[in-house]
Each structure stands twice: as structure tokens, then as C-alpha cells.
Amino acid sequence: MQYEPENNFYRSLPGSHAFRLLVLDPGHASQPVSIRLQVVERATAPPYDAISYVWGDPKNKVTIACDGRPFEVTFNLYWALVRIRSVSRPRILWADAICINQSDLLERSNQVMFMGSLYSNASKVYICMVEARDGNDFYVQTVLNDAIALGPSCLPLLPDNHPIRNDRRWYALGVLMGSPWFSRAWVVQEAALAKEPIVLYGRAEFAYRNLVTVVRCLSASTWAIKFRLSALLIHVEWADWRVNAHGPAYSFVDLLSHAALLSCSDPRDKVYAFLGHPLAYPLTGNSLVRPDYRKTPAQVYLELSKALIQRTGLRVLTTVEHNQTTVLEDFPSWVTRWNVCLVMNDIYRVPNVRFWASAGLTASSSAFIAGNNLILQGVILDKVRQSSLIDISQVSGISFQNYATEERIRIDKAFGELQKVDGRPCMYSDRIHAFCMTLCSGRSVFGSDLVRRAACLATMVETGGKPVKKTYTQQEKNDALVYLTEVKAVCMNRTFVVTERGFYGLAPLLTRPGDVACVFAGVDVPLILRPHGEVGLFKLLGESYIHGAMEGQVKGMIERKQVFEQRIIIC
């Protein structure tokens, strides 16, 4: 929600390179906040700092003085101004809610286009987390200092008896990582483009990139799981946009996909908030995508999908997700609705491992868009025979509900069912191992020991989370929880499917019997399509993991004449 002041409060900016700064008058914490606006040109702007914050509750407002007139800001911005204010000298700052006329769509569009440079040119960017409770600010600052002194890369390797492995201050860090700031779309750009991003948390002050470094290393430390230090991939992998840290491994599509879980009040900002990244320059530099708040979200998403297919190929199709409403809309199913986000992670890349389902296929140059249809060559790998909703919890572990029968079974019962010979086709000599690998999209750290870890997990949840057997060591029980974390990362809001040939797979939440898994040249994972009307016409549901078909096996199936290439129309 955005606060819009009276229409005559702002004067129009004199040109596309002009922007506003605010001058924060000095004062003590108890004194009213007073600011002044000044218009500057980007080329001649004085040194300034920028504020990164969450707008917060629009009903919780505080009145400040702006150029001598009352001006309402949300409490979070008010807190930031008071926290940053000097008692002896004016501070020159930039804050979006004040420095942009939010009610002027043309100005807003133009300013958003250059938002990245506003943050990259700031001397410092203050990341304002508002007040801390119960001394959490002190605990976070001191435990980060201790971790940095140890060397963050050492954290996963610390011996069992090292005191920091059981330091309760990590719980305070978990509280911080749960702050609303980490769920907001715009903050990624604001912090990642900053020369010097500084976190202000209560009375604590520390470097943002030190925080990210520690959290990244903790994510690789199995001993830290008990502290539940959640961190979205976007903050860990995209913390610094100033350098080419990602090289060719990541694309602009990856950035948008990793950011899909973040929130923003305007669905168009799911795209606009990331146009400041250098990976977006091929799109923005050629004016294929430019912020324009006069366009509807649907227009923005359609134009972006067309531009990405034109510039980068079919990779963007793996980011498509649908809910019960969007899949029925009279709108191209192959367009990514960036405001629909159900899964925690891509199958395409979690976080930086690639599959090659289409390896050996010749990339077709015949893919083209005709009206609302995307027409291309593909291979229908197989048809879905059975689909089950995957349910995951810390207490009950992993369970499956068959969409057709509504029967629900837990993972321990699933093991028993897999050992039965039912006469139906199966692609695997070891069904249980294939099943366990499918649940973690083939990427477990346990390798050949995976089944034992999964069996341990099944045993641990037979009686509501309490072990009923003594055959597993404490390390194996810990490993079972790691496996549960691996499964949760890719199975949340997905279905487990079995195909007619007997493939196991992970598929979009809406997948039902009769849908098909399809492989396209240039797309590294199979896509799930739903037949729609006439033969050869489909709707795209999303990406999938099909165990045993992720490393180019489809080419051999074509050579054996088990499958064939055909024209596919996605509407």
C-alpha cells in the first residue's frame, strides 16, 4: 500500500534525469522530524545516503514536517528517519515514499527505470529493520562478530564440541531473518547495488554482506538446522550485483525466478524491481521492457515473456506456474504470471545444478508465436497415470494423497507398496531408490546411503515423530532430518506422479492423470502439458522432474522409436 499525498504537493520534475533528495534536519530522538525536498540532476547530485525499508502498515502513520507542511509517512519510515538523524548536522537522503510522487504514473515509471542507479550511487544504503525485542539486536551483532572472527567458511567444519554450534544467540538471528524486510521484492536491488549496505536493527549496526556471508555458510552446516535459520535463495545467491559474481551460470530469468517468493504491493513490480540488474540490460537497453505503470500486470507479463523468448530462448517456460484460476483464464498459459508463486524452488536449478533432459536434441529454429499460441517442436515423453499431493511436516514427515481415490499414505507405507509386484510397468530395477531420489529431484547429499536415511525418516514418524526402533545412530537420525529438508525444498506444493511407462516424477500441483510430460530442445527439464481441445493443442502447467529422463535419455528413446518429435501448440 502506498501513501499518496495531495496532488499539488509535488512540483513536476524538470526532466528525465532529475530526481528529488530529502534533507533531514538535525535533532534528538524526542524532537519532531523535519525534512526539506530539493531537486537535483543525476550528473551533479551531491553525496547522499539511501534508505531501504518496508513500507509497513499503511494505517500506522506519523506526521512529519516536509518543507514546513504536514506530511504523513508510515511508522517504519519514521523510525528510519529518527534512527539515521544526526543531532548536529543535516543528512541528505533518498527514500522512495517521499522522493517520488507516487500518484504521478509517468514520473513513477521514469524514476523506477533509474532506481538501480539511485542506490548504486548512494554513499551508503541503510537497511532499516526497525526495533528489536528482548535484546535480539545485541545477540545478533555479537554472534555475527564471533562468526566473522572465526571465519564463516569454517562454520560447516566446526567440531562437535565447539561452543558456537550450540550458541542460543543463533535463535536471535533466526528472528531477524524472519523480518518482513527479507520478503519484500524491492529490497534485493536496494542492498545488492549498494556500495556499502549497513543494517540498522534496534541499536545494532553491522554490514549486510557480512550477514549474508554467515547465513550462506550456516546453510551448509547441518548442525545449524535446529536453529531454523530460514533464508531465501535470492538473498544468499544475489547479494552483490556490483560485480559479475555469477558469470554465465545465472540469467535474468533465474533472478526473476529466485525472487518469485518475494512480495510487493503492485504485481508489476515483480518485474520492475529487478530491471536494475546488469543481466537485464539486453532487455532494457533495447527498450523491450521498460517500467510503465499505465500497463496492466497482464500486459507487462506478456511483453516480458515475448521478449525473453526472443532474446534468451525457451528457458522462461520453466518458470510458469498456475493456480486453479489462472489455468482457466483466456490468456496464454505459456506466459509466466510472476504474481503466482506456489513452489519454494525451481526444479530447473536448485540452486545451481543443471539438468540436460533435452541433451542430444537439435534446437529447433521453428518455434514462433502466433497470436496467443506458442508453436514449437517437442517430444511427448509419457502420459501421467497417477498423481498424488505431497504433504510435508516436521511431525508427520512425508505423506501422499492420491487425487483420484483421496487415499492418504505416509512414506513408510509407500515403501511397502513399492515392494509389491503389481504387474504395472516400471522403469527402475530398484523402485525404492528411484522413489527416494525422485523426492529430492535427484540431488541428495547422501548418494548410495539415501535409502537408509529415508527409511530412518520413515521410522521416526511412525508414532508421531518418536523413534520406535534403536537400529539407527544419532547421526543417521540427524541425516534423516537433512533428507526431509532436501525433500521439502522441492516437493512443497508439487505432486508425485507415475506415468504409464512407469516413470516417477515431481510435477506441478495441478497435474492430473491424462496430462503429459514433454521434452523440448533448449529446455533442460521436461514440461507438463494438459491436452486442450483439438489434437496437438495444449496448456502449459509447469516444469517437472522425471527420474531417469533428465540427462538426455529421450534421444535414445527417439532412436528406439519409442517416442517421436511432433508439432506442439501451447495456447
For each residue, the residues with C-beta under 8 A, 3 or more apart:
1: 55 58 265
2: 55 58 97 102 265
3: 58 61 72 73 74 97 102
4: 102 103
5: 9 10 71 72 103
6: 9
7: 103
8:
9: 5 6 69 71 101
10: 5 101 104
11: 39
12: 104 107
13: 18 19 20 39 107
14: 18 39
15: 18 41
16: 110
17: 41 42 43
18: 13 14 15 39 40 41 42
19: 13 39 40 42 45 94 99 111 114 118
20: 13 37 38 39 40 94 98 99 100
21: 37 38 40 45 46 48 92 93 94 99
22: 35 36 37 38 66 92 93 94 95 98 99
23: 35 36 37 38 90 91 92 93
24: 33 34 35 81 84 85 86 90 91 92 93
25: 33 34 35 36 85 90
26: 85 86 87 88 89 90 91
27: 31 32 33 34 85 87
28: 31 87
29: 82 85
30:
31: 27 28
32: 27 64 65
33: 24 25 27 62 64 65 78 81 82 85
34: 24 25 27 64 65 66
35: 22 23 24 25 64 65 66 67 71 81 98
36: 22 23 25 66 67
37: 20 21 22 23 66 67 98 99
38: 20 21 22 23
39: 11 13 14 18 19 20
40: 18 19 20 21 44 45 46
41: 15 17 18 44 45
42: 17 18 19 45 114 117 121
43: 17
44: 40 41
45: 19 21 40 41 42 48 121
46: 21 40 92
47: 92 123
48: 21 45 92 93 94 122 123
49: 84 91 92 93 94 122 123 124 125 126
50: 93 94 95 118 119 122 124 125 126 190 194
51: 77 80 81 84 93 94 95 125 126 128
52: 119 125 126 127 128 181 186 187 190 191 194 197
53: 56 76 77 80 95 127 128 130 181
54: 76 180 181 184 187
55: 1 2 58 74 76 77 97 265
56: 53 60 74 75 76 77 180
57: 60 74 75
58: 1 2 3 55 61 74
59:
60: 56 57 74 75
61: 3 58 72 73 74 75
62: 33 72 73 74 75 78
63: 70 71 72
64: 32 33 34 35 70 71 72 73 78 81
65: 32 33 34 35 68 69 70 71
66: 22 34 35 36 37 69 70 71 98
67: 35 36 37
68: 65
69: 9 65 66
70: 63 64 65 66
71: 5 9 35 63 64 65 66 98
72: 3 5 61 62 63 64
73: 3 61 62 64 77 78 81 97 98
74: 3 55 56 57 58 60 61 62 77 78 97
75: 56 57 60 61 62 78 79
76: 53 54 55 56 79 80 128 130
77: 51 53 55 56 73 74 80 81 95 97 98
78: 33 62 64 73 74 75 81 82
79: 75 76 82 83 128 130 131
80: 51 53 76 77 83 84 95 126 128 200
81: 24 33 35 51 64 73 77 78 84 85 93 95
82: 29 33 78 79 85
83: 79 80 126 128 200
84: 24 49 51 80 81 91 93 126 128 200
85: 24 25 26 27 29 33 81 82 91
86: 24 26 89 90 91
87: 26 27 28
88: 26
89: 26 86
90: 23 24 25 26 86
91: 23 24 26 49 84 85 86
92: 21 22 23 24 46 47 48 49
93: 21 22 23 24 48 49 50 51 81 84
94: 19 20 21 22 48 49 50 51 99 118 122
95: 22 50 51 53 77 80 81 98 99
96: 99 100 115 186
97: 2 3 55 73 74 77 100 102
98: 20 22 35 37 66 71 73 77 95
99: 19 20 21 22 37 94 95 96
100: 20 96 97 107 108 111
101: 9 10 104 107 108
102: 2 3 4 97 108
103: 4 5 7
104: 10 12 101 107 108
105: 108 109 293 294
106: 109 110 294
107: 12 13 100 101 104 110 111
108: 100 101 102 104 105 111 112 291 293
109: 105 106 112 113 290 291 292 293 294
110: 16 106 107 113 114 291
111: 19 100 107 108 114 115 118
112: 108 109 115 272 275 291 293
113: 109 110 275 284 290 291
114: 19 42 110 111 117 118
115: 96 111 112 118 119 186 189 276
116: 119 120 189 193 275 276 277
117: 42 114 120 121 276
118: 19 50 94 111 114 115 121 122
119: 50 52 115 116 122 125 189 190 193 194 276
120: 116 117 193 194 195 242 276
121: 42 45 117 118
122: 48 49 50 94 118 119 125 194 195
123: 47 48 49 195 196
124: 49 50 194 195 196 197 198
125: 49 50 51 52 119 122 190 191 194 195 196 197 198
126: 49 50 51 52 80 83 84 198 200
127: 52 53 181 187 190 191 197 198 199 200 208
128: 51 52 53 76 79 80 83 84 181 200
129: 132 176 179 181 199 200 201 202
130: 53 76 79 179 202
131: 79 202
132: 129 135 136 137 140 176 201 202 203 204
133: 136 175
134:
135: 132 138 139 172
136: 132 133 139 140 172 175 176 201 202
137: 132 140 141 201 202 203 204
138: 135 141 142 202 203 204
139: 135 136 142 143 169 172 173
140: 132 136 137 143 144 169 172 173 176 201 204 206
141: 137 138 144 145 201 204 205 206
142: 138 139 145 146 169
143: 139 140 146 147 164 167 169 170 172 173
144: 140 141 147 148 173 206 210 211 214
145: 141 142 148 149 206
146: 142 143 149 150 164 167
147: 143 144 150 152 155 164 214 217
148: 144 145 151 152 210 213 214
149: 145 146
150: 146 147 154 155 158 164
151: 148 154
152: 147 148 155 213 214 216 217
153: 156 217
154: 150 151 157 158
155: 147 150 152 158 164 214 217 218 220 221 224
156: 153 217 220 221 222
157: 154
158: 150 154 155 162 164 165 221 223
159: 162
160: 165 223
161:
162: 158 159 165
163: 166 167
164: 143 146 147 150 155 158 167
165: 158 160 162 223 224
166: 163
167: 143 146 163 164 170
168: 171 172
169: 139 140 142 143 172 173
170: 143 167 173 174 218 224 227 229
171: 168 174 175 227
172: 135 136 139 140 143 168 169 175 176
173: 139 140 143 144 169 170 176 177 215 227 229
174: 170 171 177 178 227 228 229 230
175: 133 136 171 172 178 179
176: 129 132 136 140 172 173 179 201
177: 173 174 182 215 229 230 231
178: 174 175 182 230
179: 129 130 175 176 182
180: 54 56 183 184
181: 52 53 54 127 128 129 184 187
182: 177 178 179 187 231 232 235
183: 180 232 261 262 263
184: 54 180 181 187 262 263 264
185: 188 259 262 263 264 269 270 273 274
186: 52 96 115 189 190 264 269 273
187: 52 54 127 181 182 184 190 191
188: 185 191 192 234 235 238 259 262 273 274
189: 115 116 119 186 192 193 241 273 274 276 277
190: 50 52 119 125 127 186 187 193 194 197
191: 52 125 127 187 188 194 197 208 239
192: 188 189 238 239 240 241 242 277
193: 116 119 120 189 190 241 242 276
194: 50 52 119 120 122 124 125 190 191 197 208
195: 120 122 123 124 125 242
196: 123 124 125 207
197: 52 124 125 127 190 191 194 207 208 209
198: 124 125 126 127 205 206 207 208
199: 127 129 204 205 206 207 208 211
200: 80 83 84 126 127 128 129 204 205
201: 129 132 136 137 140 141 176 204 205 206
202: 129 130 131 132 136 137 138
203: 132 137 138
204: 132 137 138 140 141 199 200 201
205: 141 198 199 200 201
206: 140 141 144 145 198 199 201 210 211
207: 196 197 198 199 210 211
208: 127 191 194 197 198 199 211 212 239
209: 197 212 213 239 240
210: 144 148 206 207 213 214
211: 144 199 206 207 208 214 215
212: 208 209 215 216 235 236 239
213: 148 152 209 210 216 217
214: 144 147 148 152 155 210 211 217 218
215: 173 177 211 212 218 219 229 231 235 236
216: 152 212 213 219 220 231 236
217: 147 152 153 155 156 213 214 220 221
218: 155 170 214 215 221 224 227 229
219: 215 216 224 229 231 236
220: 155 156 216 217
221: 155 156 158 217 218 224
222: 156 225 478 479 482
223: 158 160 165 226
224: 155 165 170 218 219 221 227 229
225: 222 228 481 482 485
226: 223
227: 170 171 173 174 218 224
228: 174 225
229: 170 173 174 177 215 218 219 224
230: 174 177 178
231: 177 182 215 216 219 235 236
232: 182 183 235 236 258 261 262
233: 236 237 258 345 351
234: 188 237 238 255 258 259 261 262
235: 182 188 212 215 231 232 238 239
236: 212 215 216 219 231 232 233 239 351
237: 233 234 246 250 258 351 352
238: 188 192 234 235 241 246 255 258 259
239: 191 192 208 209 212 235 236
240: 192 209 243 245
241: 189 192 193 238 276 277 278
242: 120 192 193 195
243: 240
244: 247 278
245: 240
246: 237 238 249 250 279
247: 244 250
248:
249: 246 352
250: 237 246 247 254 255 279 352
251: 254 255 279 312 315
252: 255 256 274 277 279 280 282 283 308 312
253: 256 257 308 312 315 316 319
254: 250 251 257 258 349
255: 234 238 250 251 252 258 259 274 277 279 280
256: 252 253 259 260 270 271 274 319 336 338
257: 253 254 260 318 319 346 348
258: 232 233 234 237 238 254 255 346 351
259: 185 188 234 238 255 256 262 270 273 274
260: 256 257 270 319 321 338 341
261: 183 232 234 341 344
262: 183 184 185 188 232 234 259 270 273
263: 183 184 185
264: 184 185 186 267 269 270 273
265: 1 2 55 269
266: 269 293
267: 264 270 297 338 339
268: 271 272 291 293 295 297 300
269: 185 186 264 265 266 272 273
270: 185 256 259 260 262 264 267 273 338 339
271: 256 268 274 275 289 300 301 304 338
272: 112 268 269 275 291 300
273: 185 186 188 189 259 262 264 269 270
274: 185 188 189 252 255 256 259 271 277 280
275: 112 113 116 271 272 280 283 284 289 290 291
276: 115 116 117 119 120 189 193 241 280
277: 116 189 192 241 252 255 274 280
278: 241 244 281
279: 246 250 251 252 255 282
280: 252 255 274 275 276 277 283 284 289
281: 278 284 285
282: 252 279 285 286 288 311
283: 252 275 280 286 288 289 304 307 308 311
284: 113 275 280 281 287 288 289 290
285: 281 282
286: 282 283
287: 284 290
288: 282 283 284 303 307 310 311
289: 271 275 280 283 284 303 304 307
290: 109 113 275 284 287
291: 108 109 110 112 113 268 272 275
292: 109 295 300
293: 105 108 109 112 266 268
294: 105 106 109
295: 268 292 299 300 303
296: 299 300
297: 267 268 300 301 339
298: 301 302 331
299: 295 296 302 303
300: 268 271 272 292 295 296 297 303 304
301: 271 297 298 304 305 335 336 337 338
302: 298 299 305 306 331 332 335
303: 288 289 295 299 300 306 307
304: 271 283 289 300 301 307 308 336
305: 301 302 308 309 316 332 334 335 336
306: 302 303 309 310 369
307: 283 288 289 303 304 310 311
308: 252 253 283 304 305 311 312 315 316
309: 305 306 312 313 314 316 367 369 374
310: 288 306 307
311: 282 283 288 307 308
312: 251 252 253 308 309 315 316
313: 309 363 522
314: 309 317 367 376 520 522 523
315: 251 253 308 312 318 348 522 523 524
316: 253 305 308 309 312 319 320 336
317: 314 320 334 520 523 527 540 543
318: 257 315 346 347 348 523 524 525 527 542 543
319: 253 256 257 260 316 336 346 348 543
320: 316 317 333 334 335 336 337 540 541 542 543
321: 260 336 337 340 341 342 343 508 542
322: 326 327 333 337 340 508 510 541 542
323: 326 327 340 342 510
324: 327 328 510
325: 328 329
326: 322 323 329 331 337 340
327: 322 323 324 333 510 530 539 541
328: 324 325
329: 325 326
330:
331: 298 302 326 335 372
332: 302 305 335 372 373 374 570 571
333: 320 322 327 539 540 541 570 571
334: 305 317 320 374 540 570
335: 301 302 305 320 331 332
336: 256 301 304 305 316 319 320 321
337: 301 320 321 322 326 340
338: 256 260 267 270 271 301 341
339: 267 270 297
340: 321 322 323 326 337
341: 260 261 321 338
342: 321 323 493 509
343: 321 346 490 492 493 494
344: 261 488 489 490 492 493
345: 233 350 351 489 490
346: 257 258 318 319 343 349 350 543
347: 318 350 355 441 490 506 525 543 544 545
348: 257 315 318 319 354 355 524 525 543
349: 254 346 352 353 354
350: 345 346 347 353 441 443 489 490
351: 233 236 237 258 345
352: 237 249 250 349
353: 349 350 443
354: 348 349 524
355: 347 348 524 525 545 550 551
356: 359 524 550 551 552
357: 519 523 524 525 526 546 549 550 551 552 554
358: 361 519 520 521 522 523 524 552 554
359: 356 551 552 555
360: 552 554 555
361: 358 379 519 520 521 554 555
362: 521
363: 313 521 522
364: 367 376 377 521 522
365:
366: 375 376 377
367: 309 314 364 374 375 376 377
368: 374 375 376
369: 306 309 373 374 375
370: 373 375
371:
372: 331 332 571
373: 332 369 370 569 570 571
374: 309 332 334 367 368 369 569 570 571
375: 366 367 368 369 370 567 568 569 570
376: 314 364 366 367 368 520 567 568 570
377: 364 366 367 520 521 565 566 567 568
378: 518 519 520 565 566 568
379: 361 518 519 520 554 557 558 563 564 565 566
380: 383 516 517 518 529 563 566 568
381: 499 503 516 517 518 519 526 546 549 554 557 563
382: 499 500 501 503 516 517 546
383: 380 499 500 513 514 515 516 517
384: 387 497 498 499 500 507 511 512 513 514 515 516 517 528
385: 497 498 499 500 513
386: 402 404 497 498 513
387: 384 402 403 404 495 496 497 498 507 511 512 513 515
388: 400 401 402 403 495 496 497
389: 400 401 403 495 509
390: 398 399 400 439 491 492 494 495 496 506
391: 396 398 399 400 401 408
392: 397 398 484 487 488 491 492
393: 396 397
394: 465 484
395: 461 464 465
396: 391 393 399 410 461 464 465
397: 392 393 410 411 457 458 460 461 465 484
398: 390 391 392 410 411 439 457 484 487 491
399: 390 391 396 408 409 410 411
400: 388 389 390 391 408 409 410 411 414 496
401: 388 389 391 406 407 408
402: 386 387 388 405 406 407 408
403: 387 388 389 406 495 512 513
404: 386 387 513
405: 402
406: 401 402 403
407: 401 402
408: 391 399 400 401 402
409: 399 400 413 414 417
410: 396 397 398 399 400 413 414 458 461 462
411: 397 398 399 400 414 415 454 457 458 461
412: 415 416 458 459 461 462
413: 409 410 416 417
414: 400 409 410 411 417 418 435
415: 411 412 418 419 432 435 455 458
416: 412 413 419 420
417: 409 413 414 420
418: 414 415 431 432 435
419: 415 416 431 432
420: 416 417
421:
422:
423:
424: 502
425: 500 501 502
426: 431 502
427: 434 501 502 503 504 547 548
428: 431 433 434 502 504 547 548
429:
430: 433 434
431: 418 419 426 428 434 435
432: 415 418 419 435 436 451
433: 428 430 436 437 450 451
434: 427 428 430 431 437 438 504 547 548
435: 414 415 418 431 432 438 439 504
436: 432 433 439 440 444 450 451 454
437: 433 434 440 442 444 450 547
438: 434 435 441 442 496 504 505 506 545 547
439: 390 398 435 436 454 487 490 491 496 506
440: 436 437 443 444 450 483 486 487 489 490
441: 347 350 438 490 506 545
442: 437 438 545 547 550
443: 350 353 440 486
444: 436 437 440 447 450 453 483 486
445: 482 486
446: 449 450 453 479 482 483
447: 444 450
448:
449: 446 452 453 479
450: 433 436 437 440 444 446 447 453 454 483
451: 432 433 436 454 455
452: 449 455 456 476
453: 444 446 449 450 456 457 476 479 480 482 483
454: 411 436 439 450 451 457 458 480 483
455: 415 451 452 458 459
456: 452 453 459 460 472 476 477 479 480
457: 397 398 411 453 454 460 461 480 481 483 484
458: 397 410 411 412 415 454 455 461 462
459: 412 455 456 462 467 468 469 471 472
460: 397 456 457 465 466 467 477 480
461: 395 396 397 410 411 412 457 458 464 465
462: 410 412 458 459 468
463: 466 468
464: 395 396 461
465: 394 395 396 397 460 461
466: 460 463
467: 459 460 470 472 477
468: 459 462 463
469: 459 472
470: 467
471: 459
472: 456 459 467 469 476 477 480
473: 476 477
474: 477 478
475: 478 479
476: 452 453 456 472 473 479 480
477: 456 460 467 472 473 474 480 481
478: 222 474 475 481 482
479: 222 446 449 453 456 475 476 482 483
480: 453 454 456 457 460 472 476 477 483 484
481: 225 457 477 478 484 485
482: 222 225 445 446 453 478 479 485 486
483: 440 444 446 450 453 454 457 479 480 486 487
484: 392 394 397 398 457 480 481 487 488
485: 225 481 482 488 489
486: 440 443 444 445 482 483 489 490
487: 392 398 439 440 483 484 490 491
488: 344 392 484 485 491 492
489: 344 345 350 440 485 486 492
490: 343 344 345 347 350 439 440 441 486 487 494 506 545
491: 390 392 398 439 487 488 494 496 506
492: 343 344 390 392 488 489
493: 342 343 344 509
494: 343 390 490 491 506 507 508 509
495: 387 388 389 390 403 506 507 508 509 511
496: 387 388 390 400 438 439 491 504 505 506 507
497: 384 385 386 387 388 504 505 506 507 511 544
498: 384 385 386 387 502 503 504 505
499: 381 382 383 384 385 502 503 505 517 546
500: 382 383 384 385 425
501: 382 425 427
502: 424 425 426 427 428 498 499
503: 381 382 427 498 499 517 546 547 548 549
504: 427 428 434 435 438 496 497 498 546 547
505: 438 496 497 498 499 517 526 544 545 546 547
506: 347 390 438 439 441 490 491 494 495 496 497 544 545
507: 384 387 494 495 496 497 511 515 517 528 541 542 544
508: 321 322 494 495 511 528 541 542 543 544
509: 342 389 493 494 495
510: 322 323 324 327 541
511: 384 387 495 497 507 508 515 528 541 544
512: 384 387 403 515 530
513: 383 384 385 386 387 403 404
514: 383 384 530 531
515: 383 384 387 507 511 512 528 529 530 531 541
516: 380 381 382 383 384 528 529 530 531 538
517: 380 381 382 383 384 499 503 505 507 526 527 528 529 544 546 549
518: 378 379 380 381 526 527 528 529 538 568
519: 357 358 361 378 379 381 523 526 527 549 554
520: 314 317 358 361 376 377 378 379 523 527 568
521: 358 361 362 363 364 377
522: 313 314 315 358 363 364
523: 314 315 317 318 357 358 519 520 527
524: 315 318 348 354 355 356 357 358
525: 318 347 348 355 357 543 544 545 550
526: 357 381 505 517 518 519 543 544 545 546 549 550
527: 317 318 517 518 519 520 523 540 541 542 543 544
528: 384 507 508 511 515 516 517 518 540 541 542 543 544
529: 380 515 516 517 518 538 539 540 541 568 570
530: 327 512 514 515 516 538 539 541
531: 514 515 516 537 538
532: 537 538 539 571
533: 537
534: 537
535:
536: 566 567 568 569
537: 531 532 533 534 569 571
538: 516 518 529 530 531 532 568 569 570 571
539: 327 333 529 530 532 570 571
540: 317 320 333 334 527 528 529 570
541: 320 322 327 333 507 508 510 511 515 527 528 529 530
542: 318 320 321 322 507 508 527 528
543: 317 318 319 320 346 347 348 508 525 526 527 528
544: 347 497 505 506 507 508 511 517 525 526 527 528
545: 347 355 438 441 442 490 505 506 525 526 550
546: 357 381 382 499 503 504 505 517 526 549 550
547: 427 428 434 437 438 442 503 504 505 550
548: 427 428 434 503 553
549: 357 381 503 517 519 526 546 553 554
550: 355 356 357 442 525 526 545 546 547 553
551: 355 356 357 359
552: 356 357 358 359 360 555 556
553: 548 549 550 556 557
554: 357 358 360 361 379 381 519 549 557 558 563
555: 359 360 361 552 558 559
556: 552 553 559 560
557: 379 381 553 554 560 562 563
558: 379 554 555 561 562 563 564 565
559: 555 556
560: 556 557
561: 558 564
562: 557 558
563: 379 380 381 554 557 558
564: 379 558 561
565: 377 378 379 558
566: 377 378 379 380 536
567: 375 376 377 536
568: 375 376 377 378 380 518 520 529 536 538
569: 373 374 375 536 537 538
570: 332 333 334 373 374 375 376 529 538 539 540
571: 332 333 372 373 374 532 537 538 539
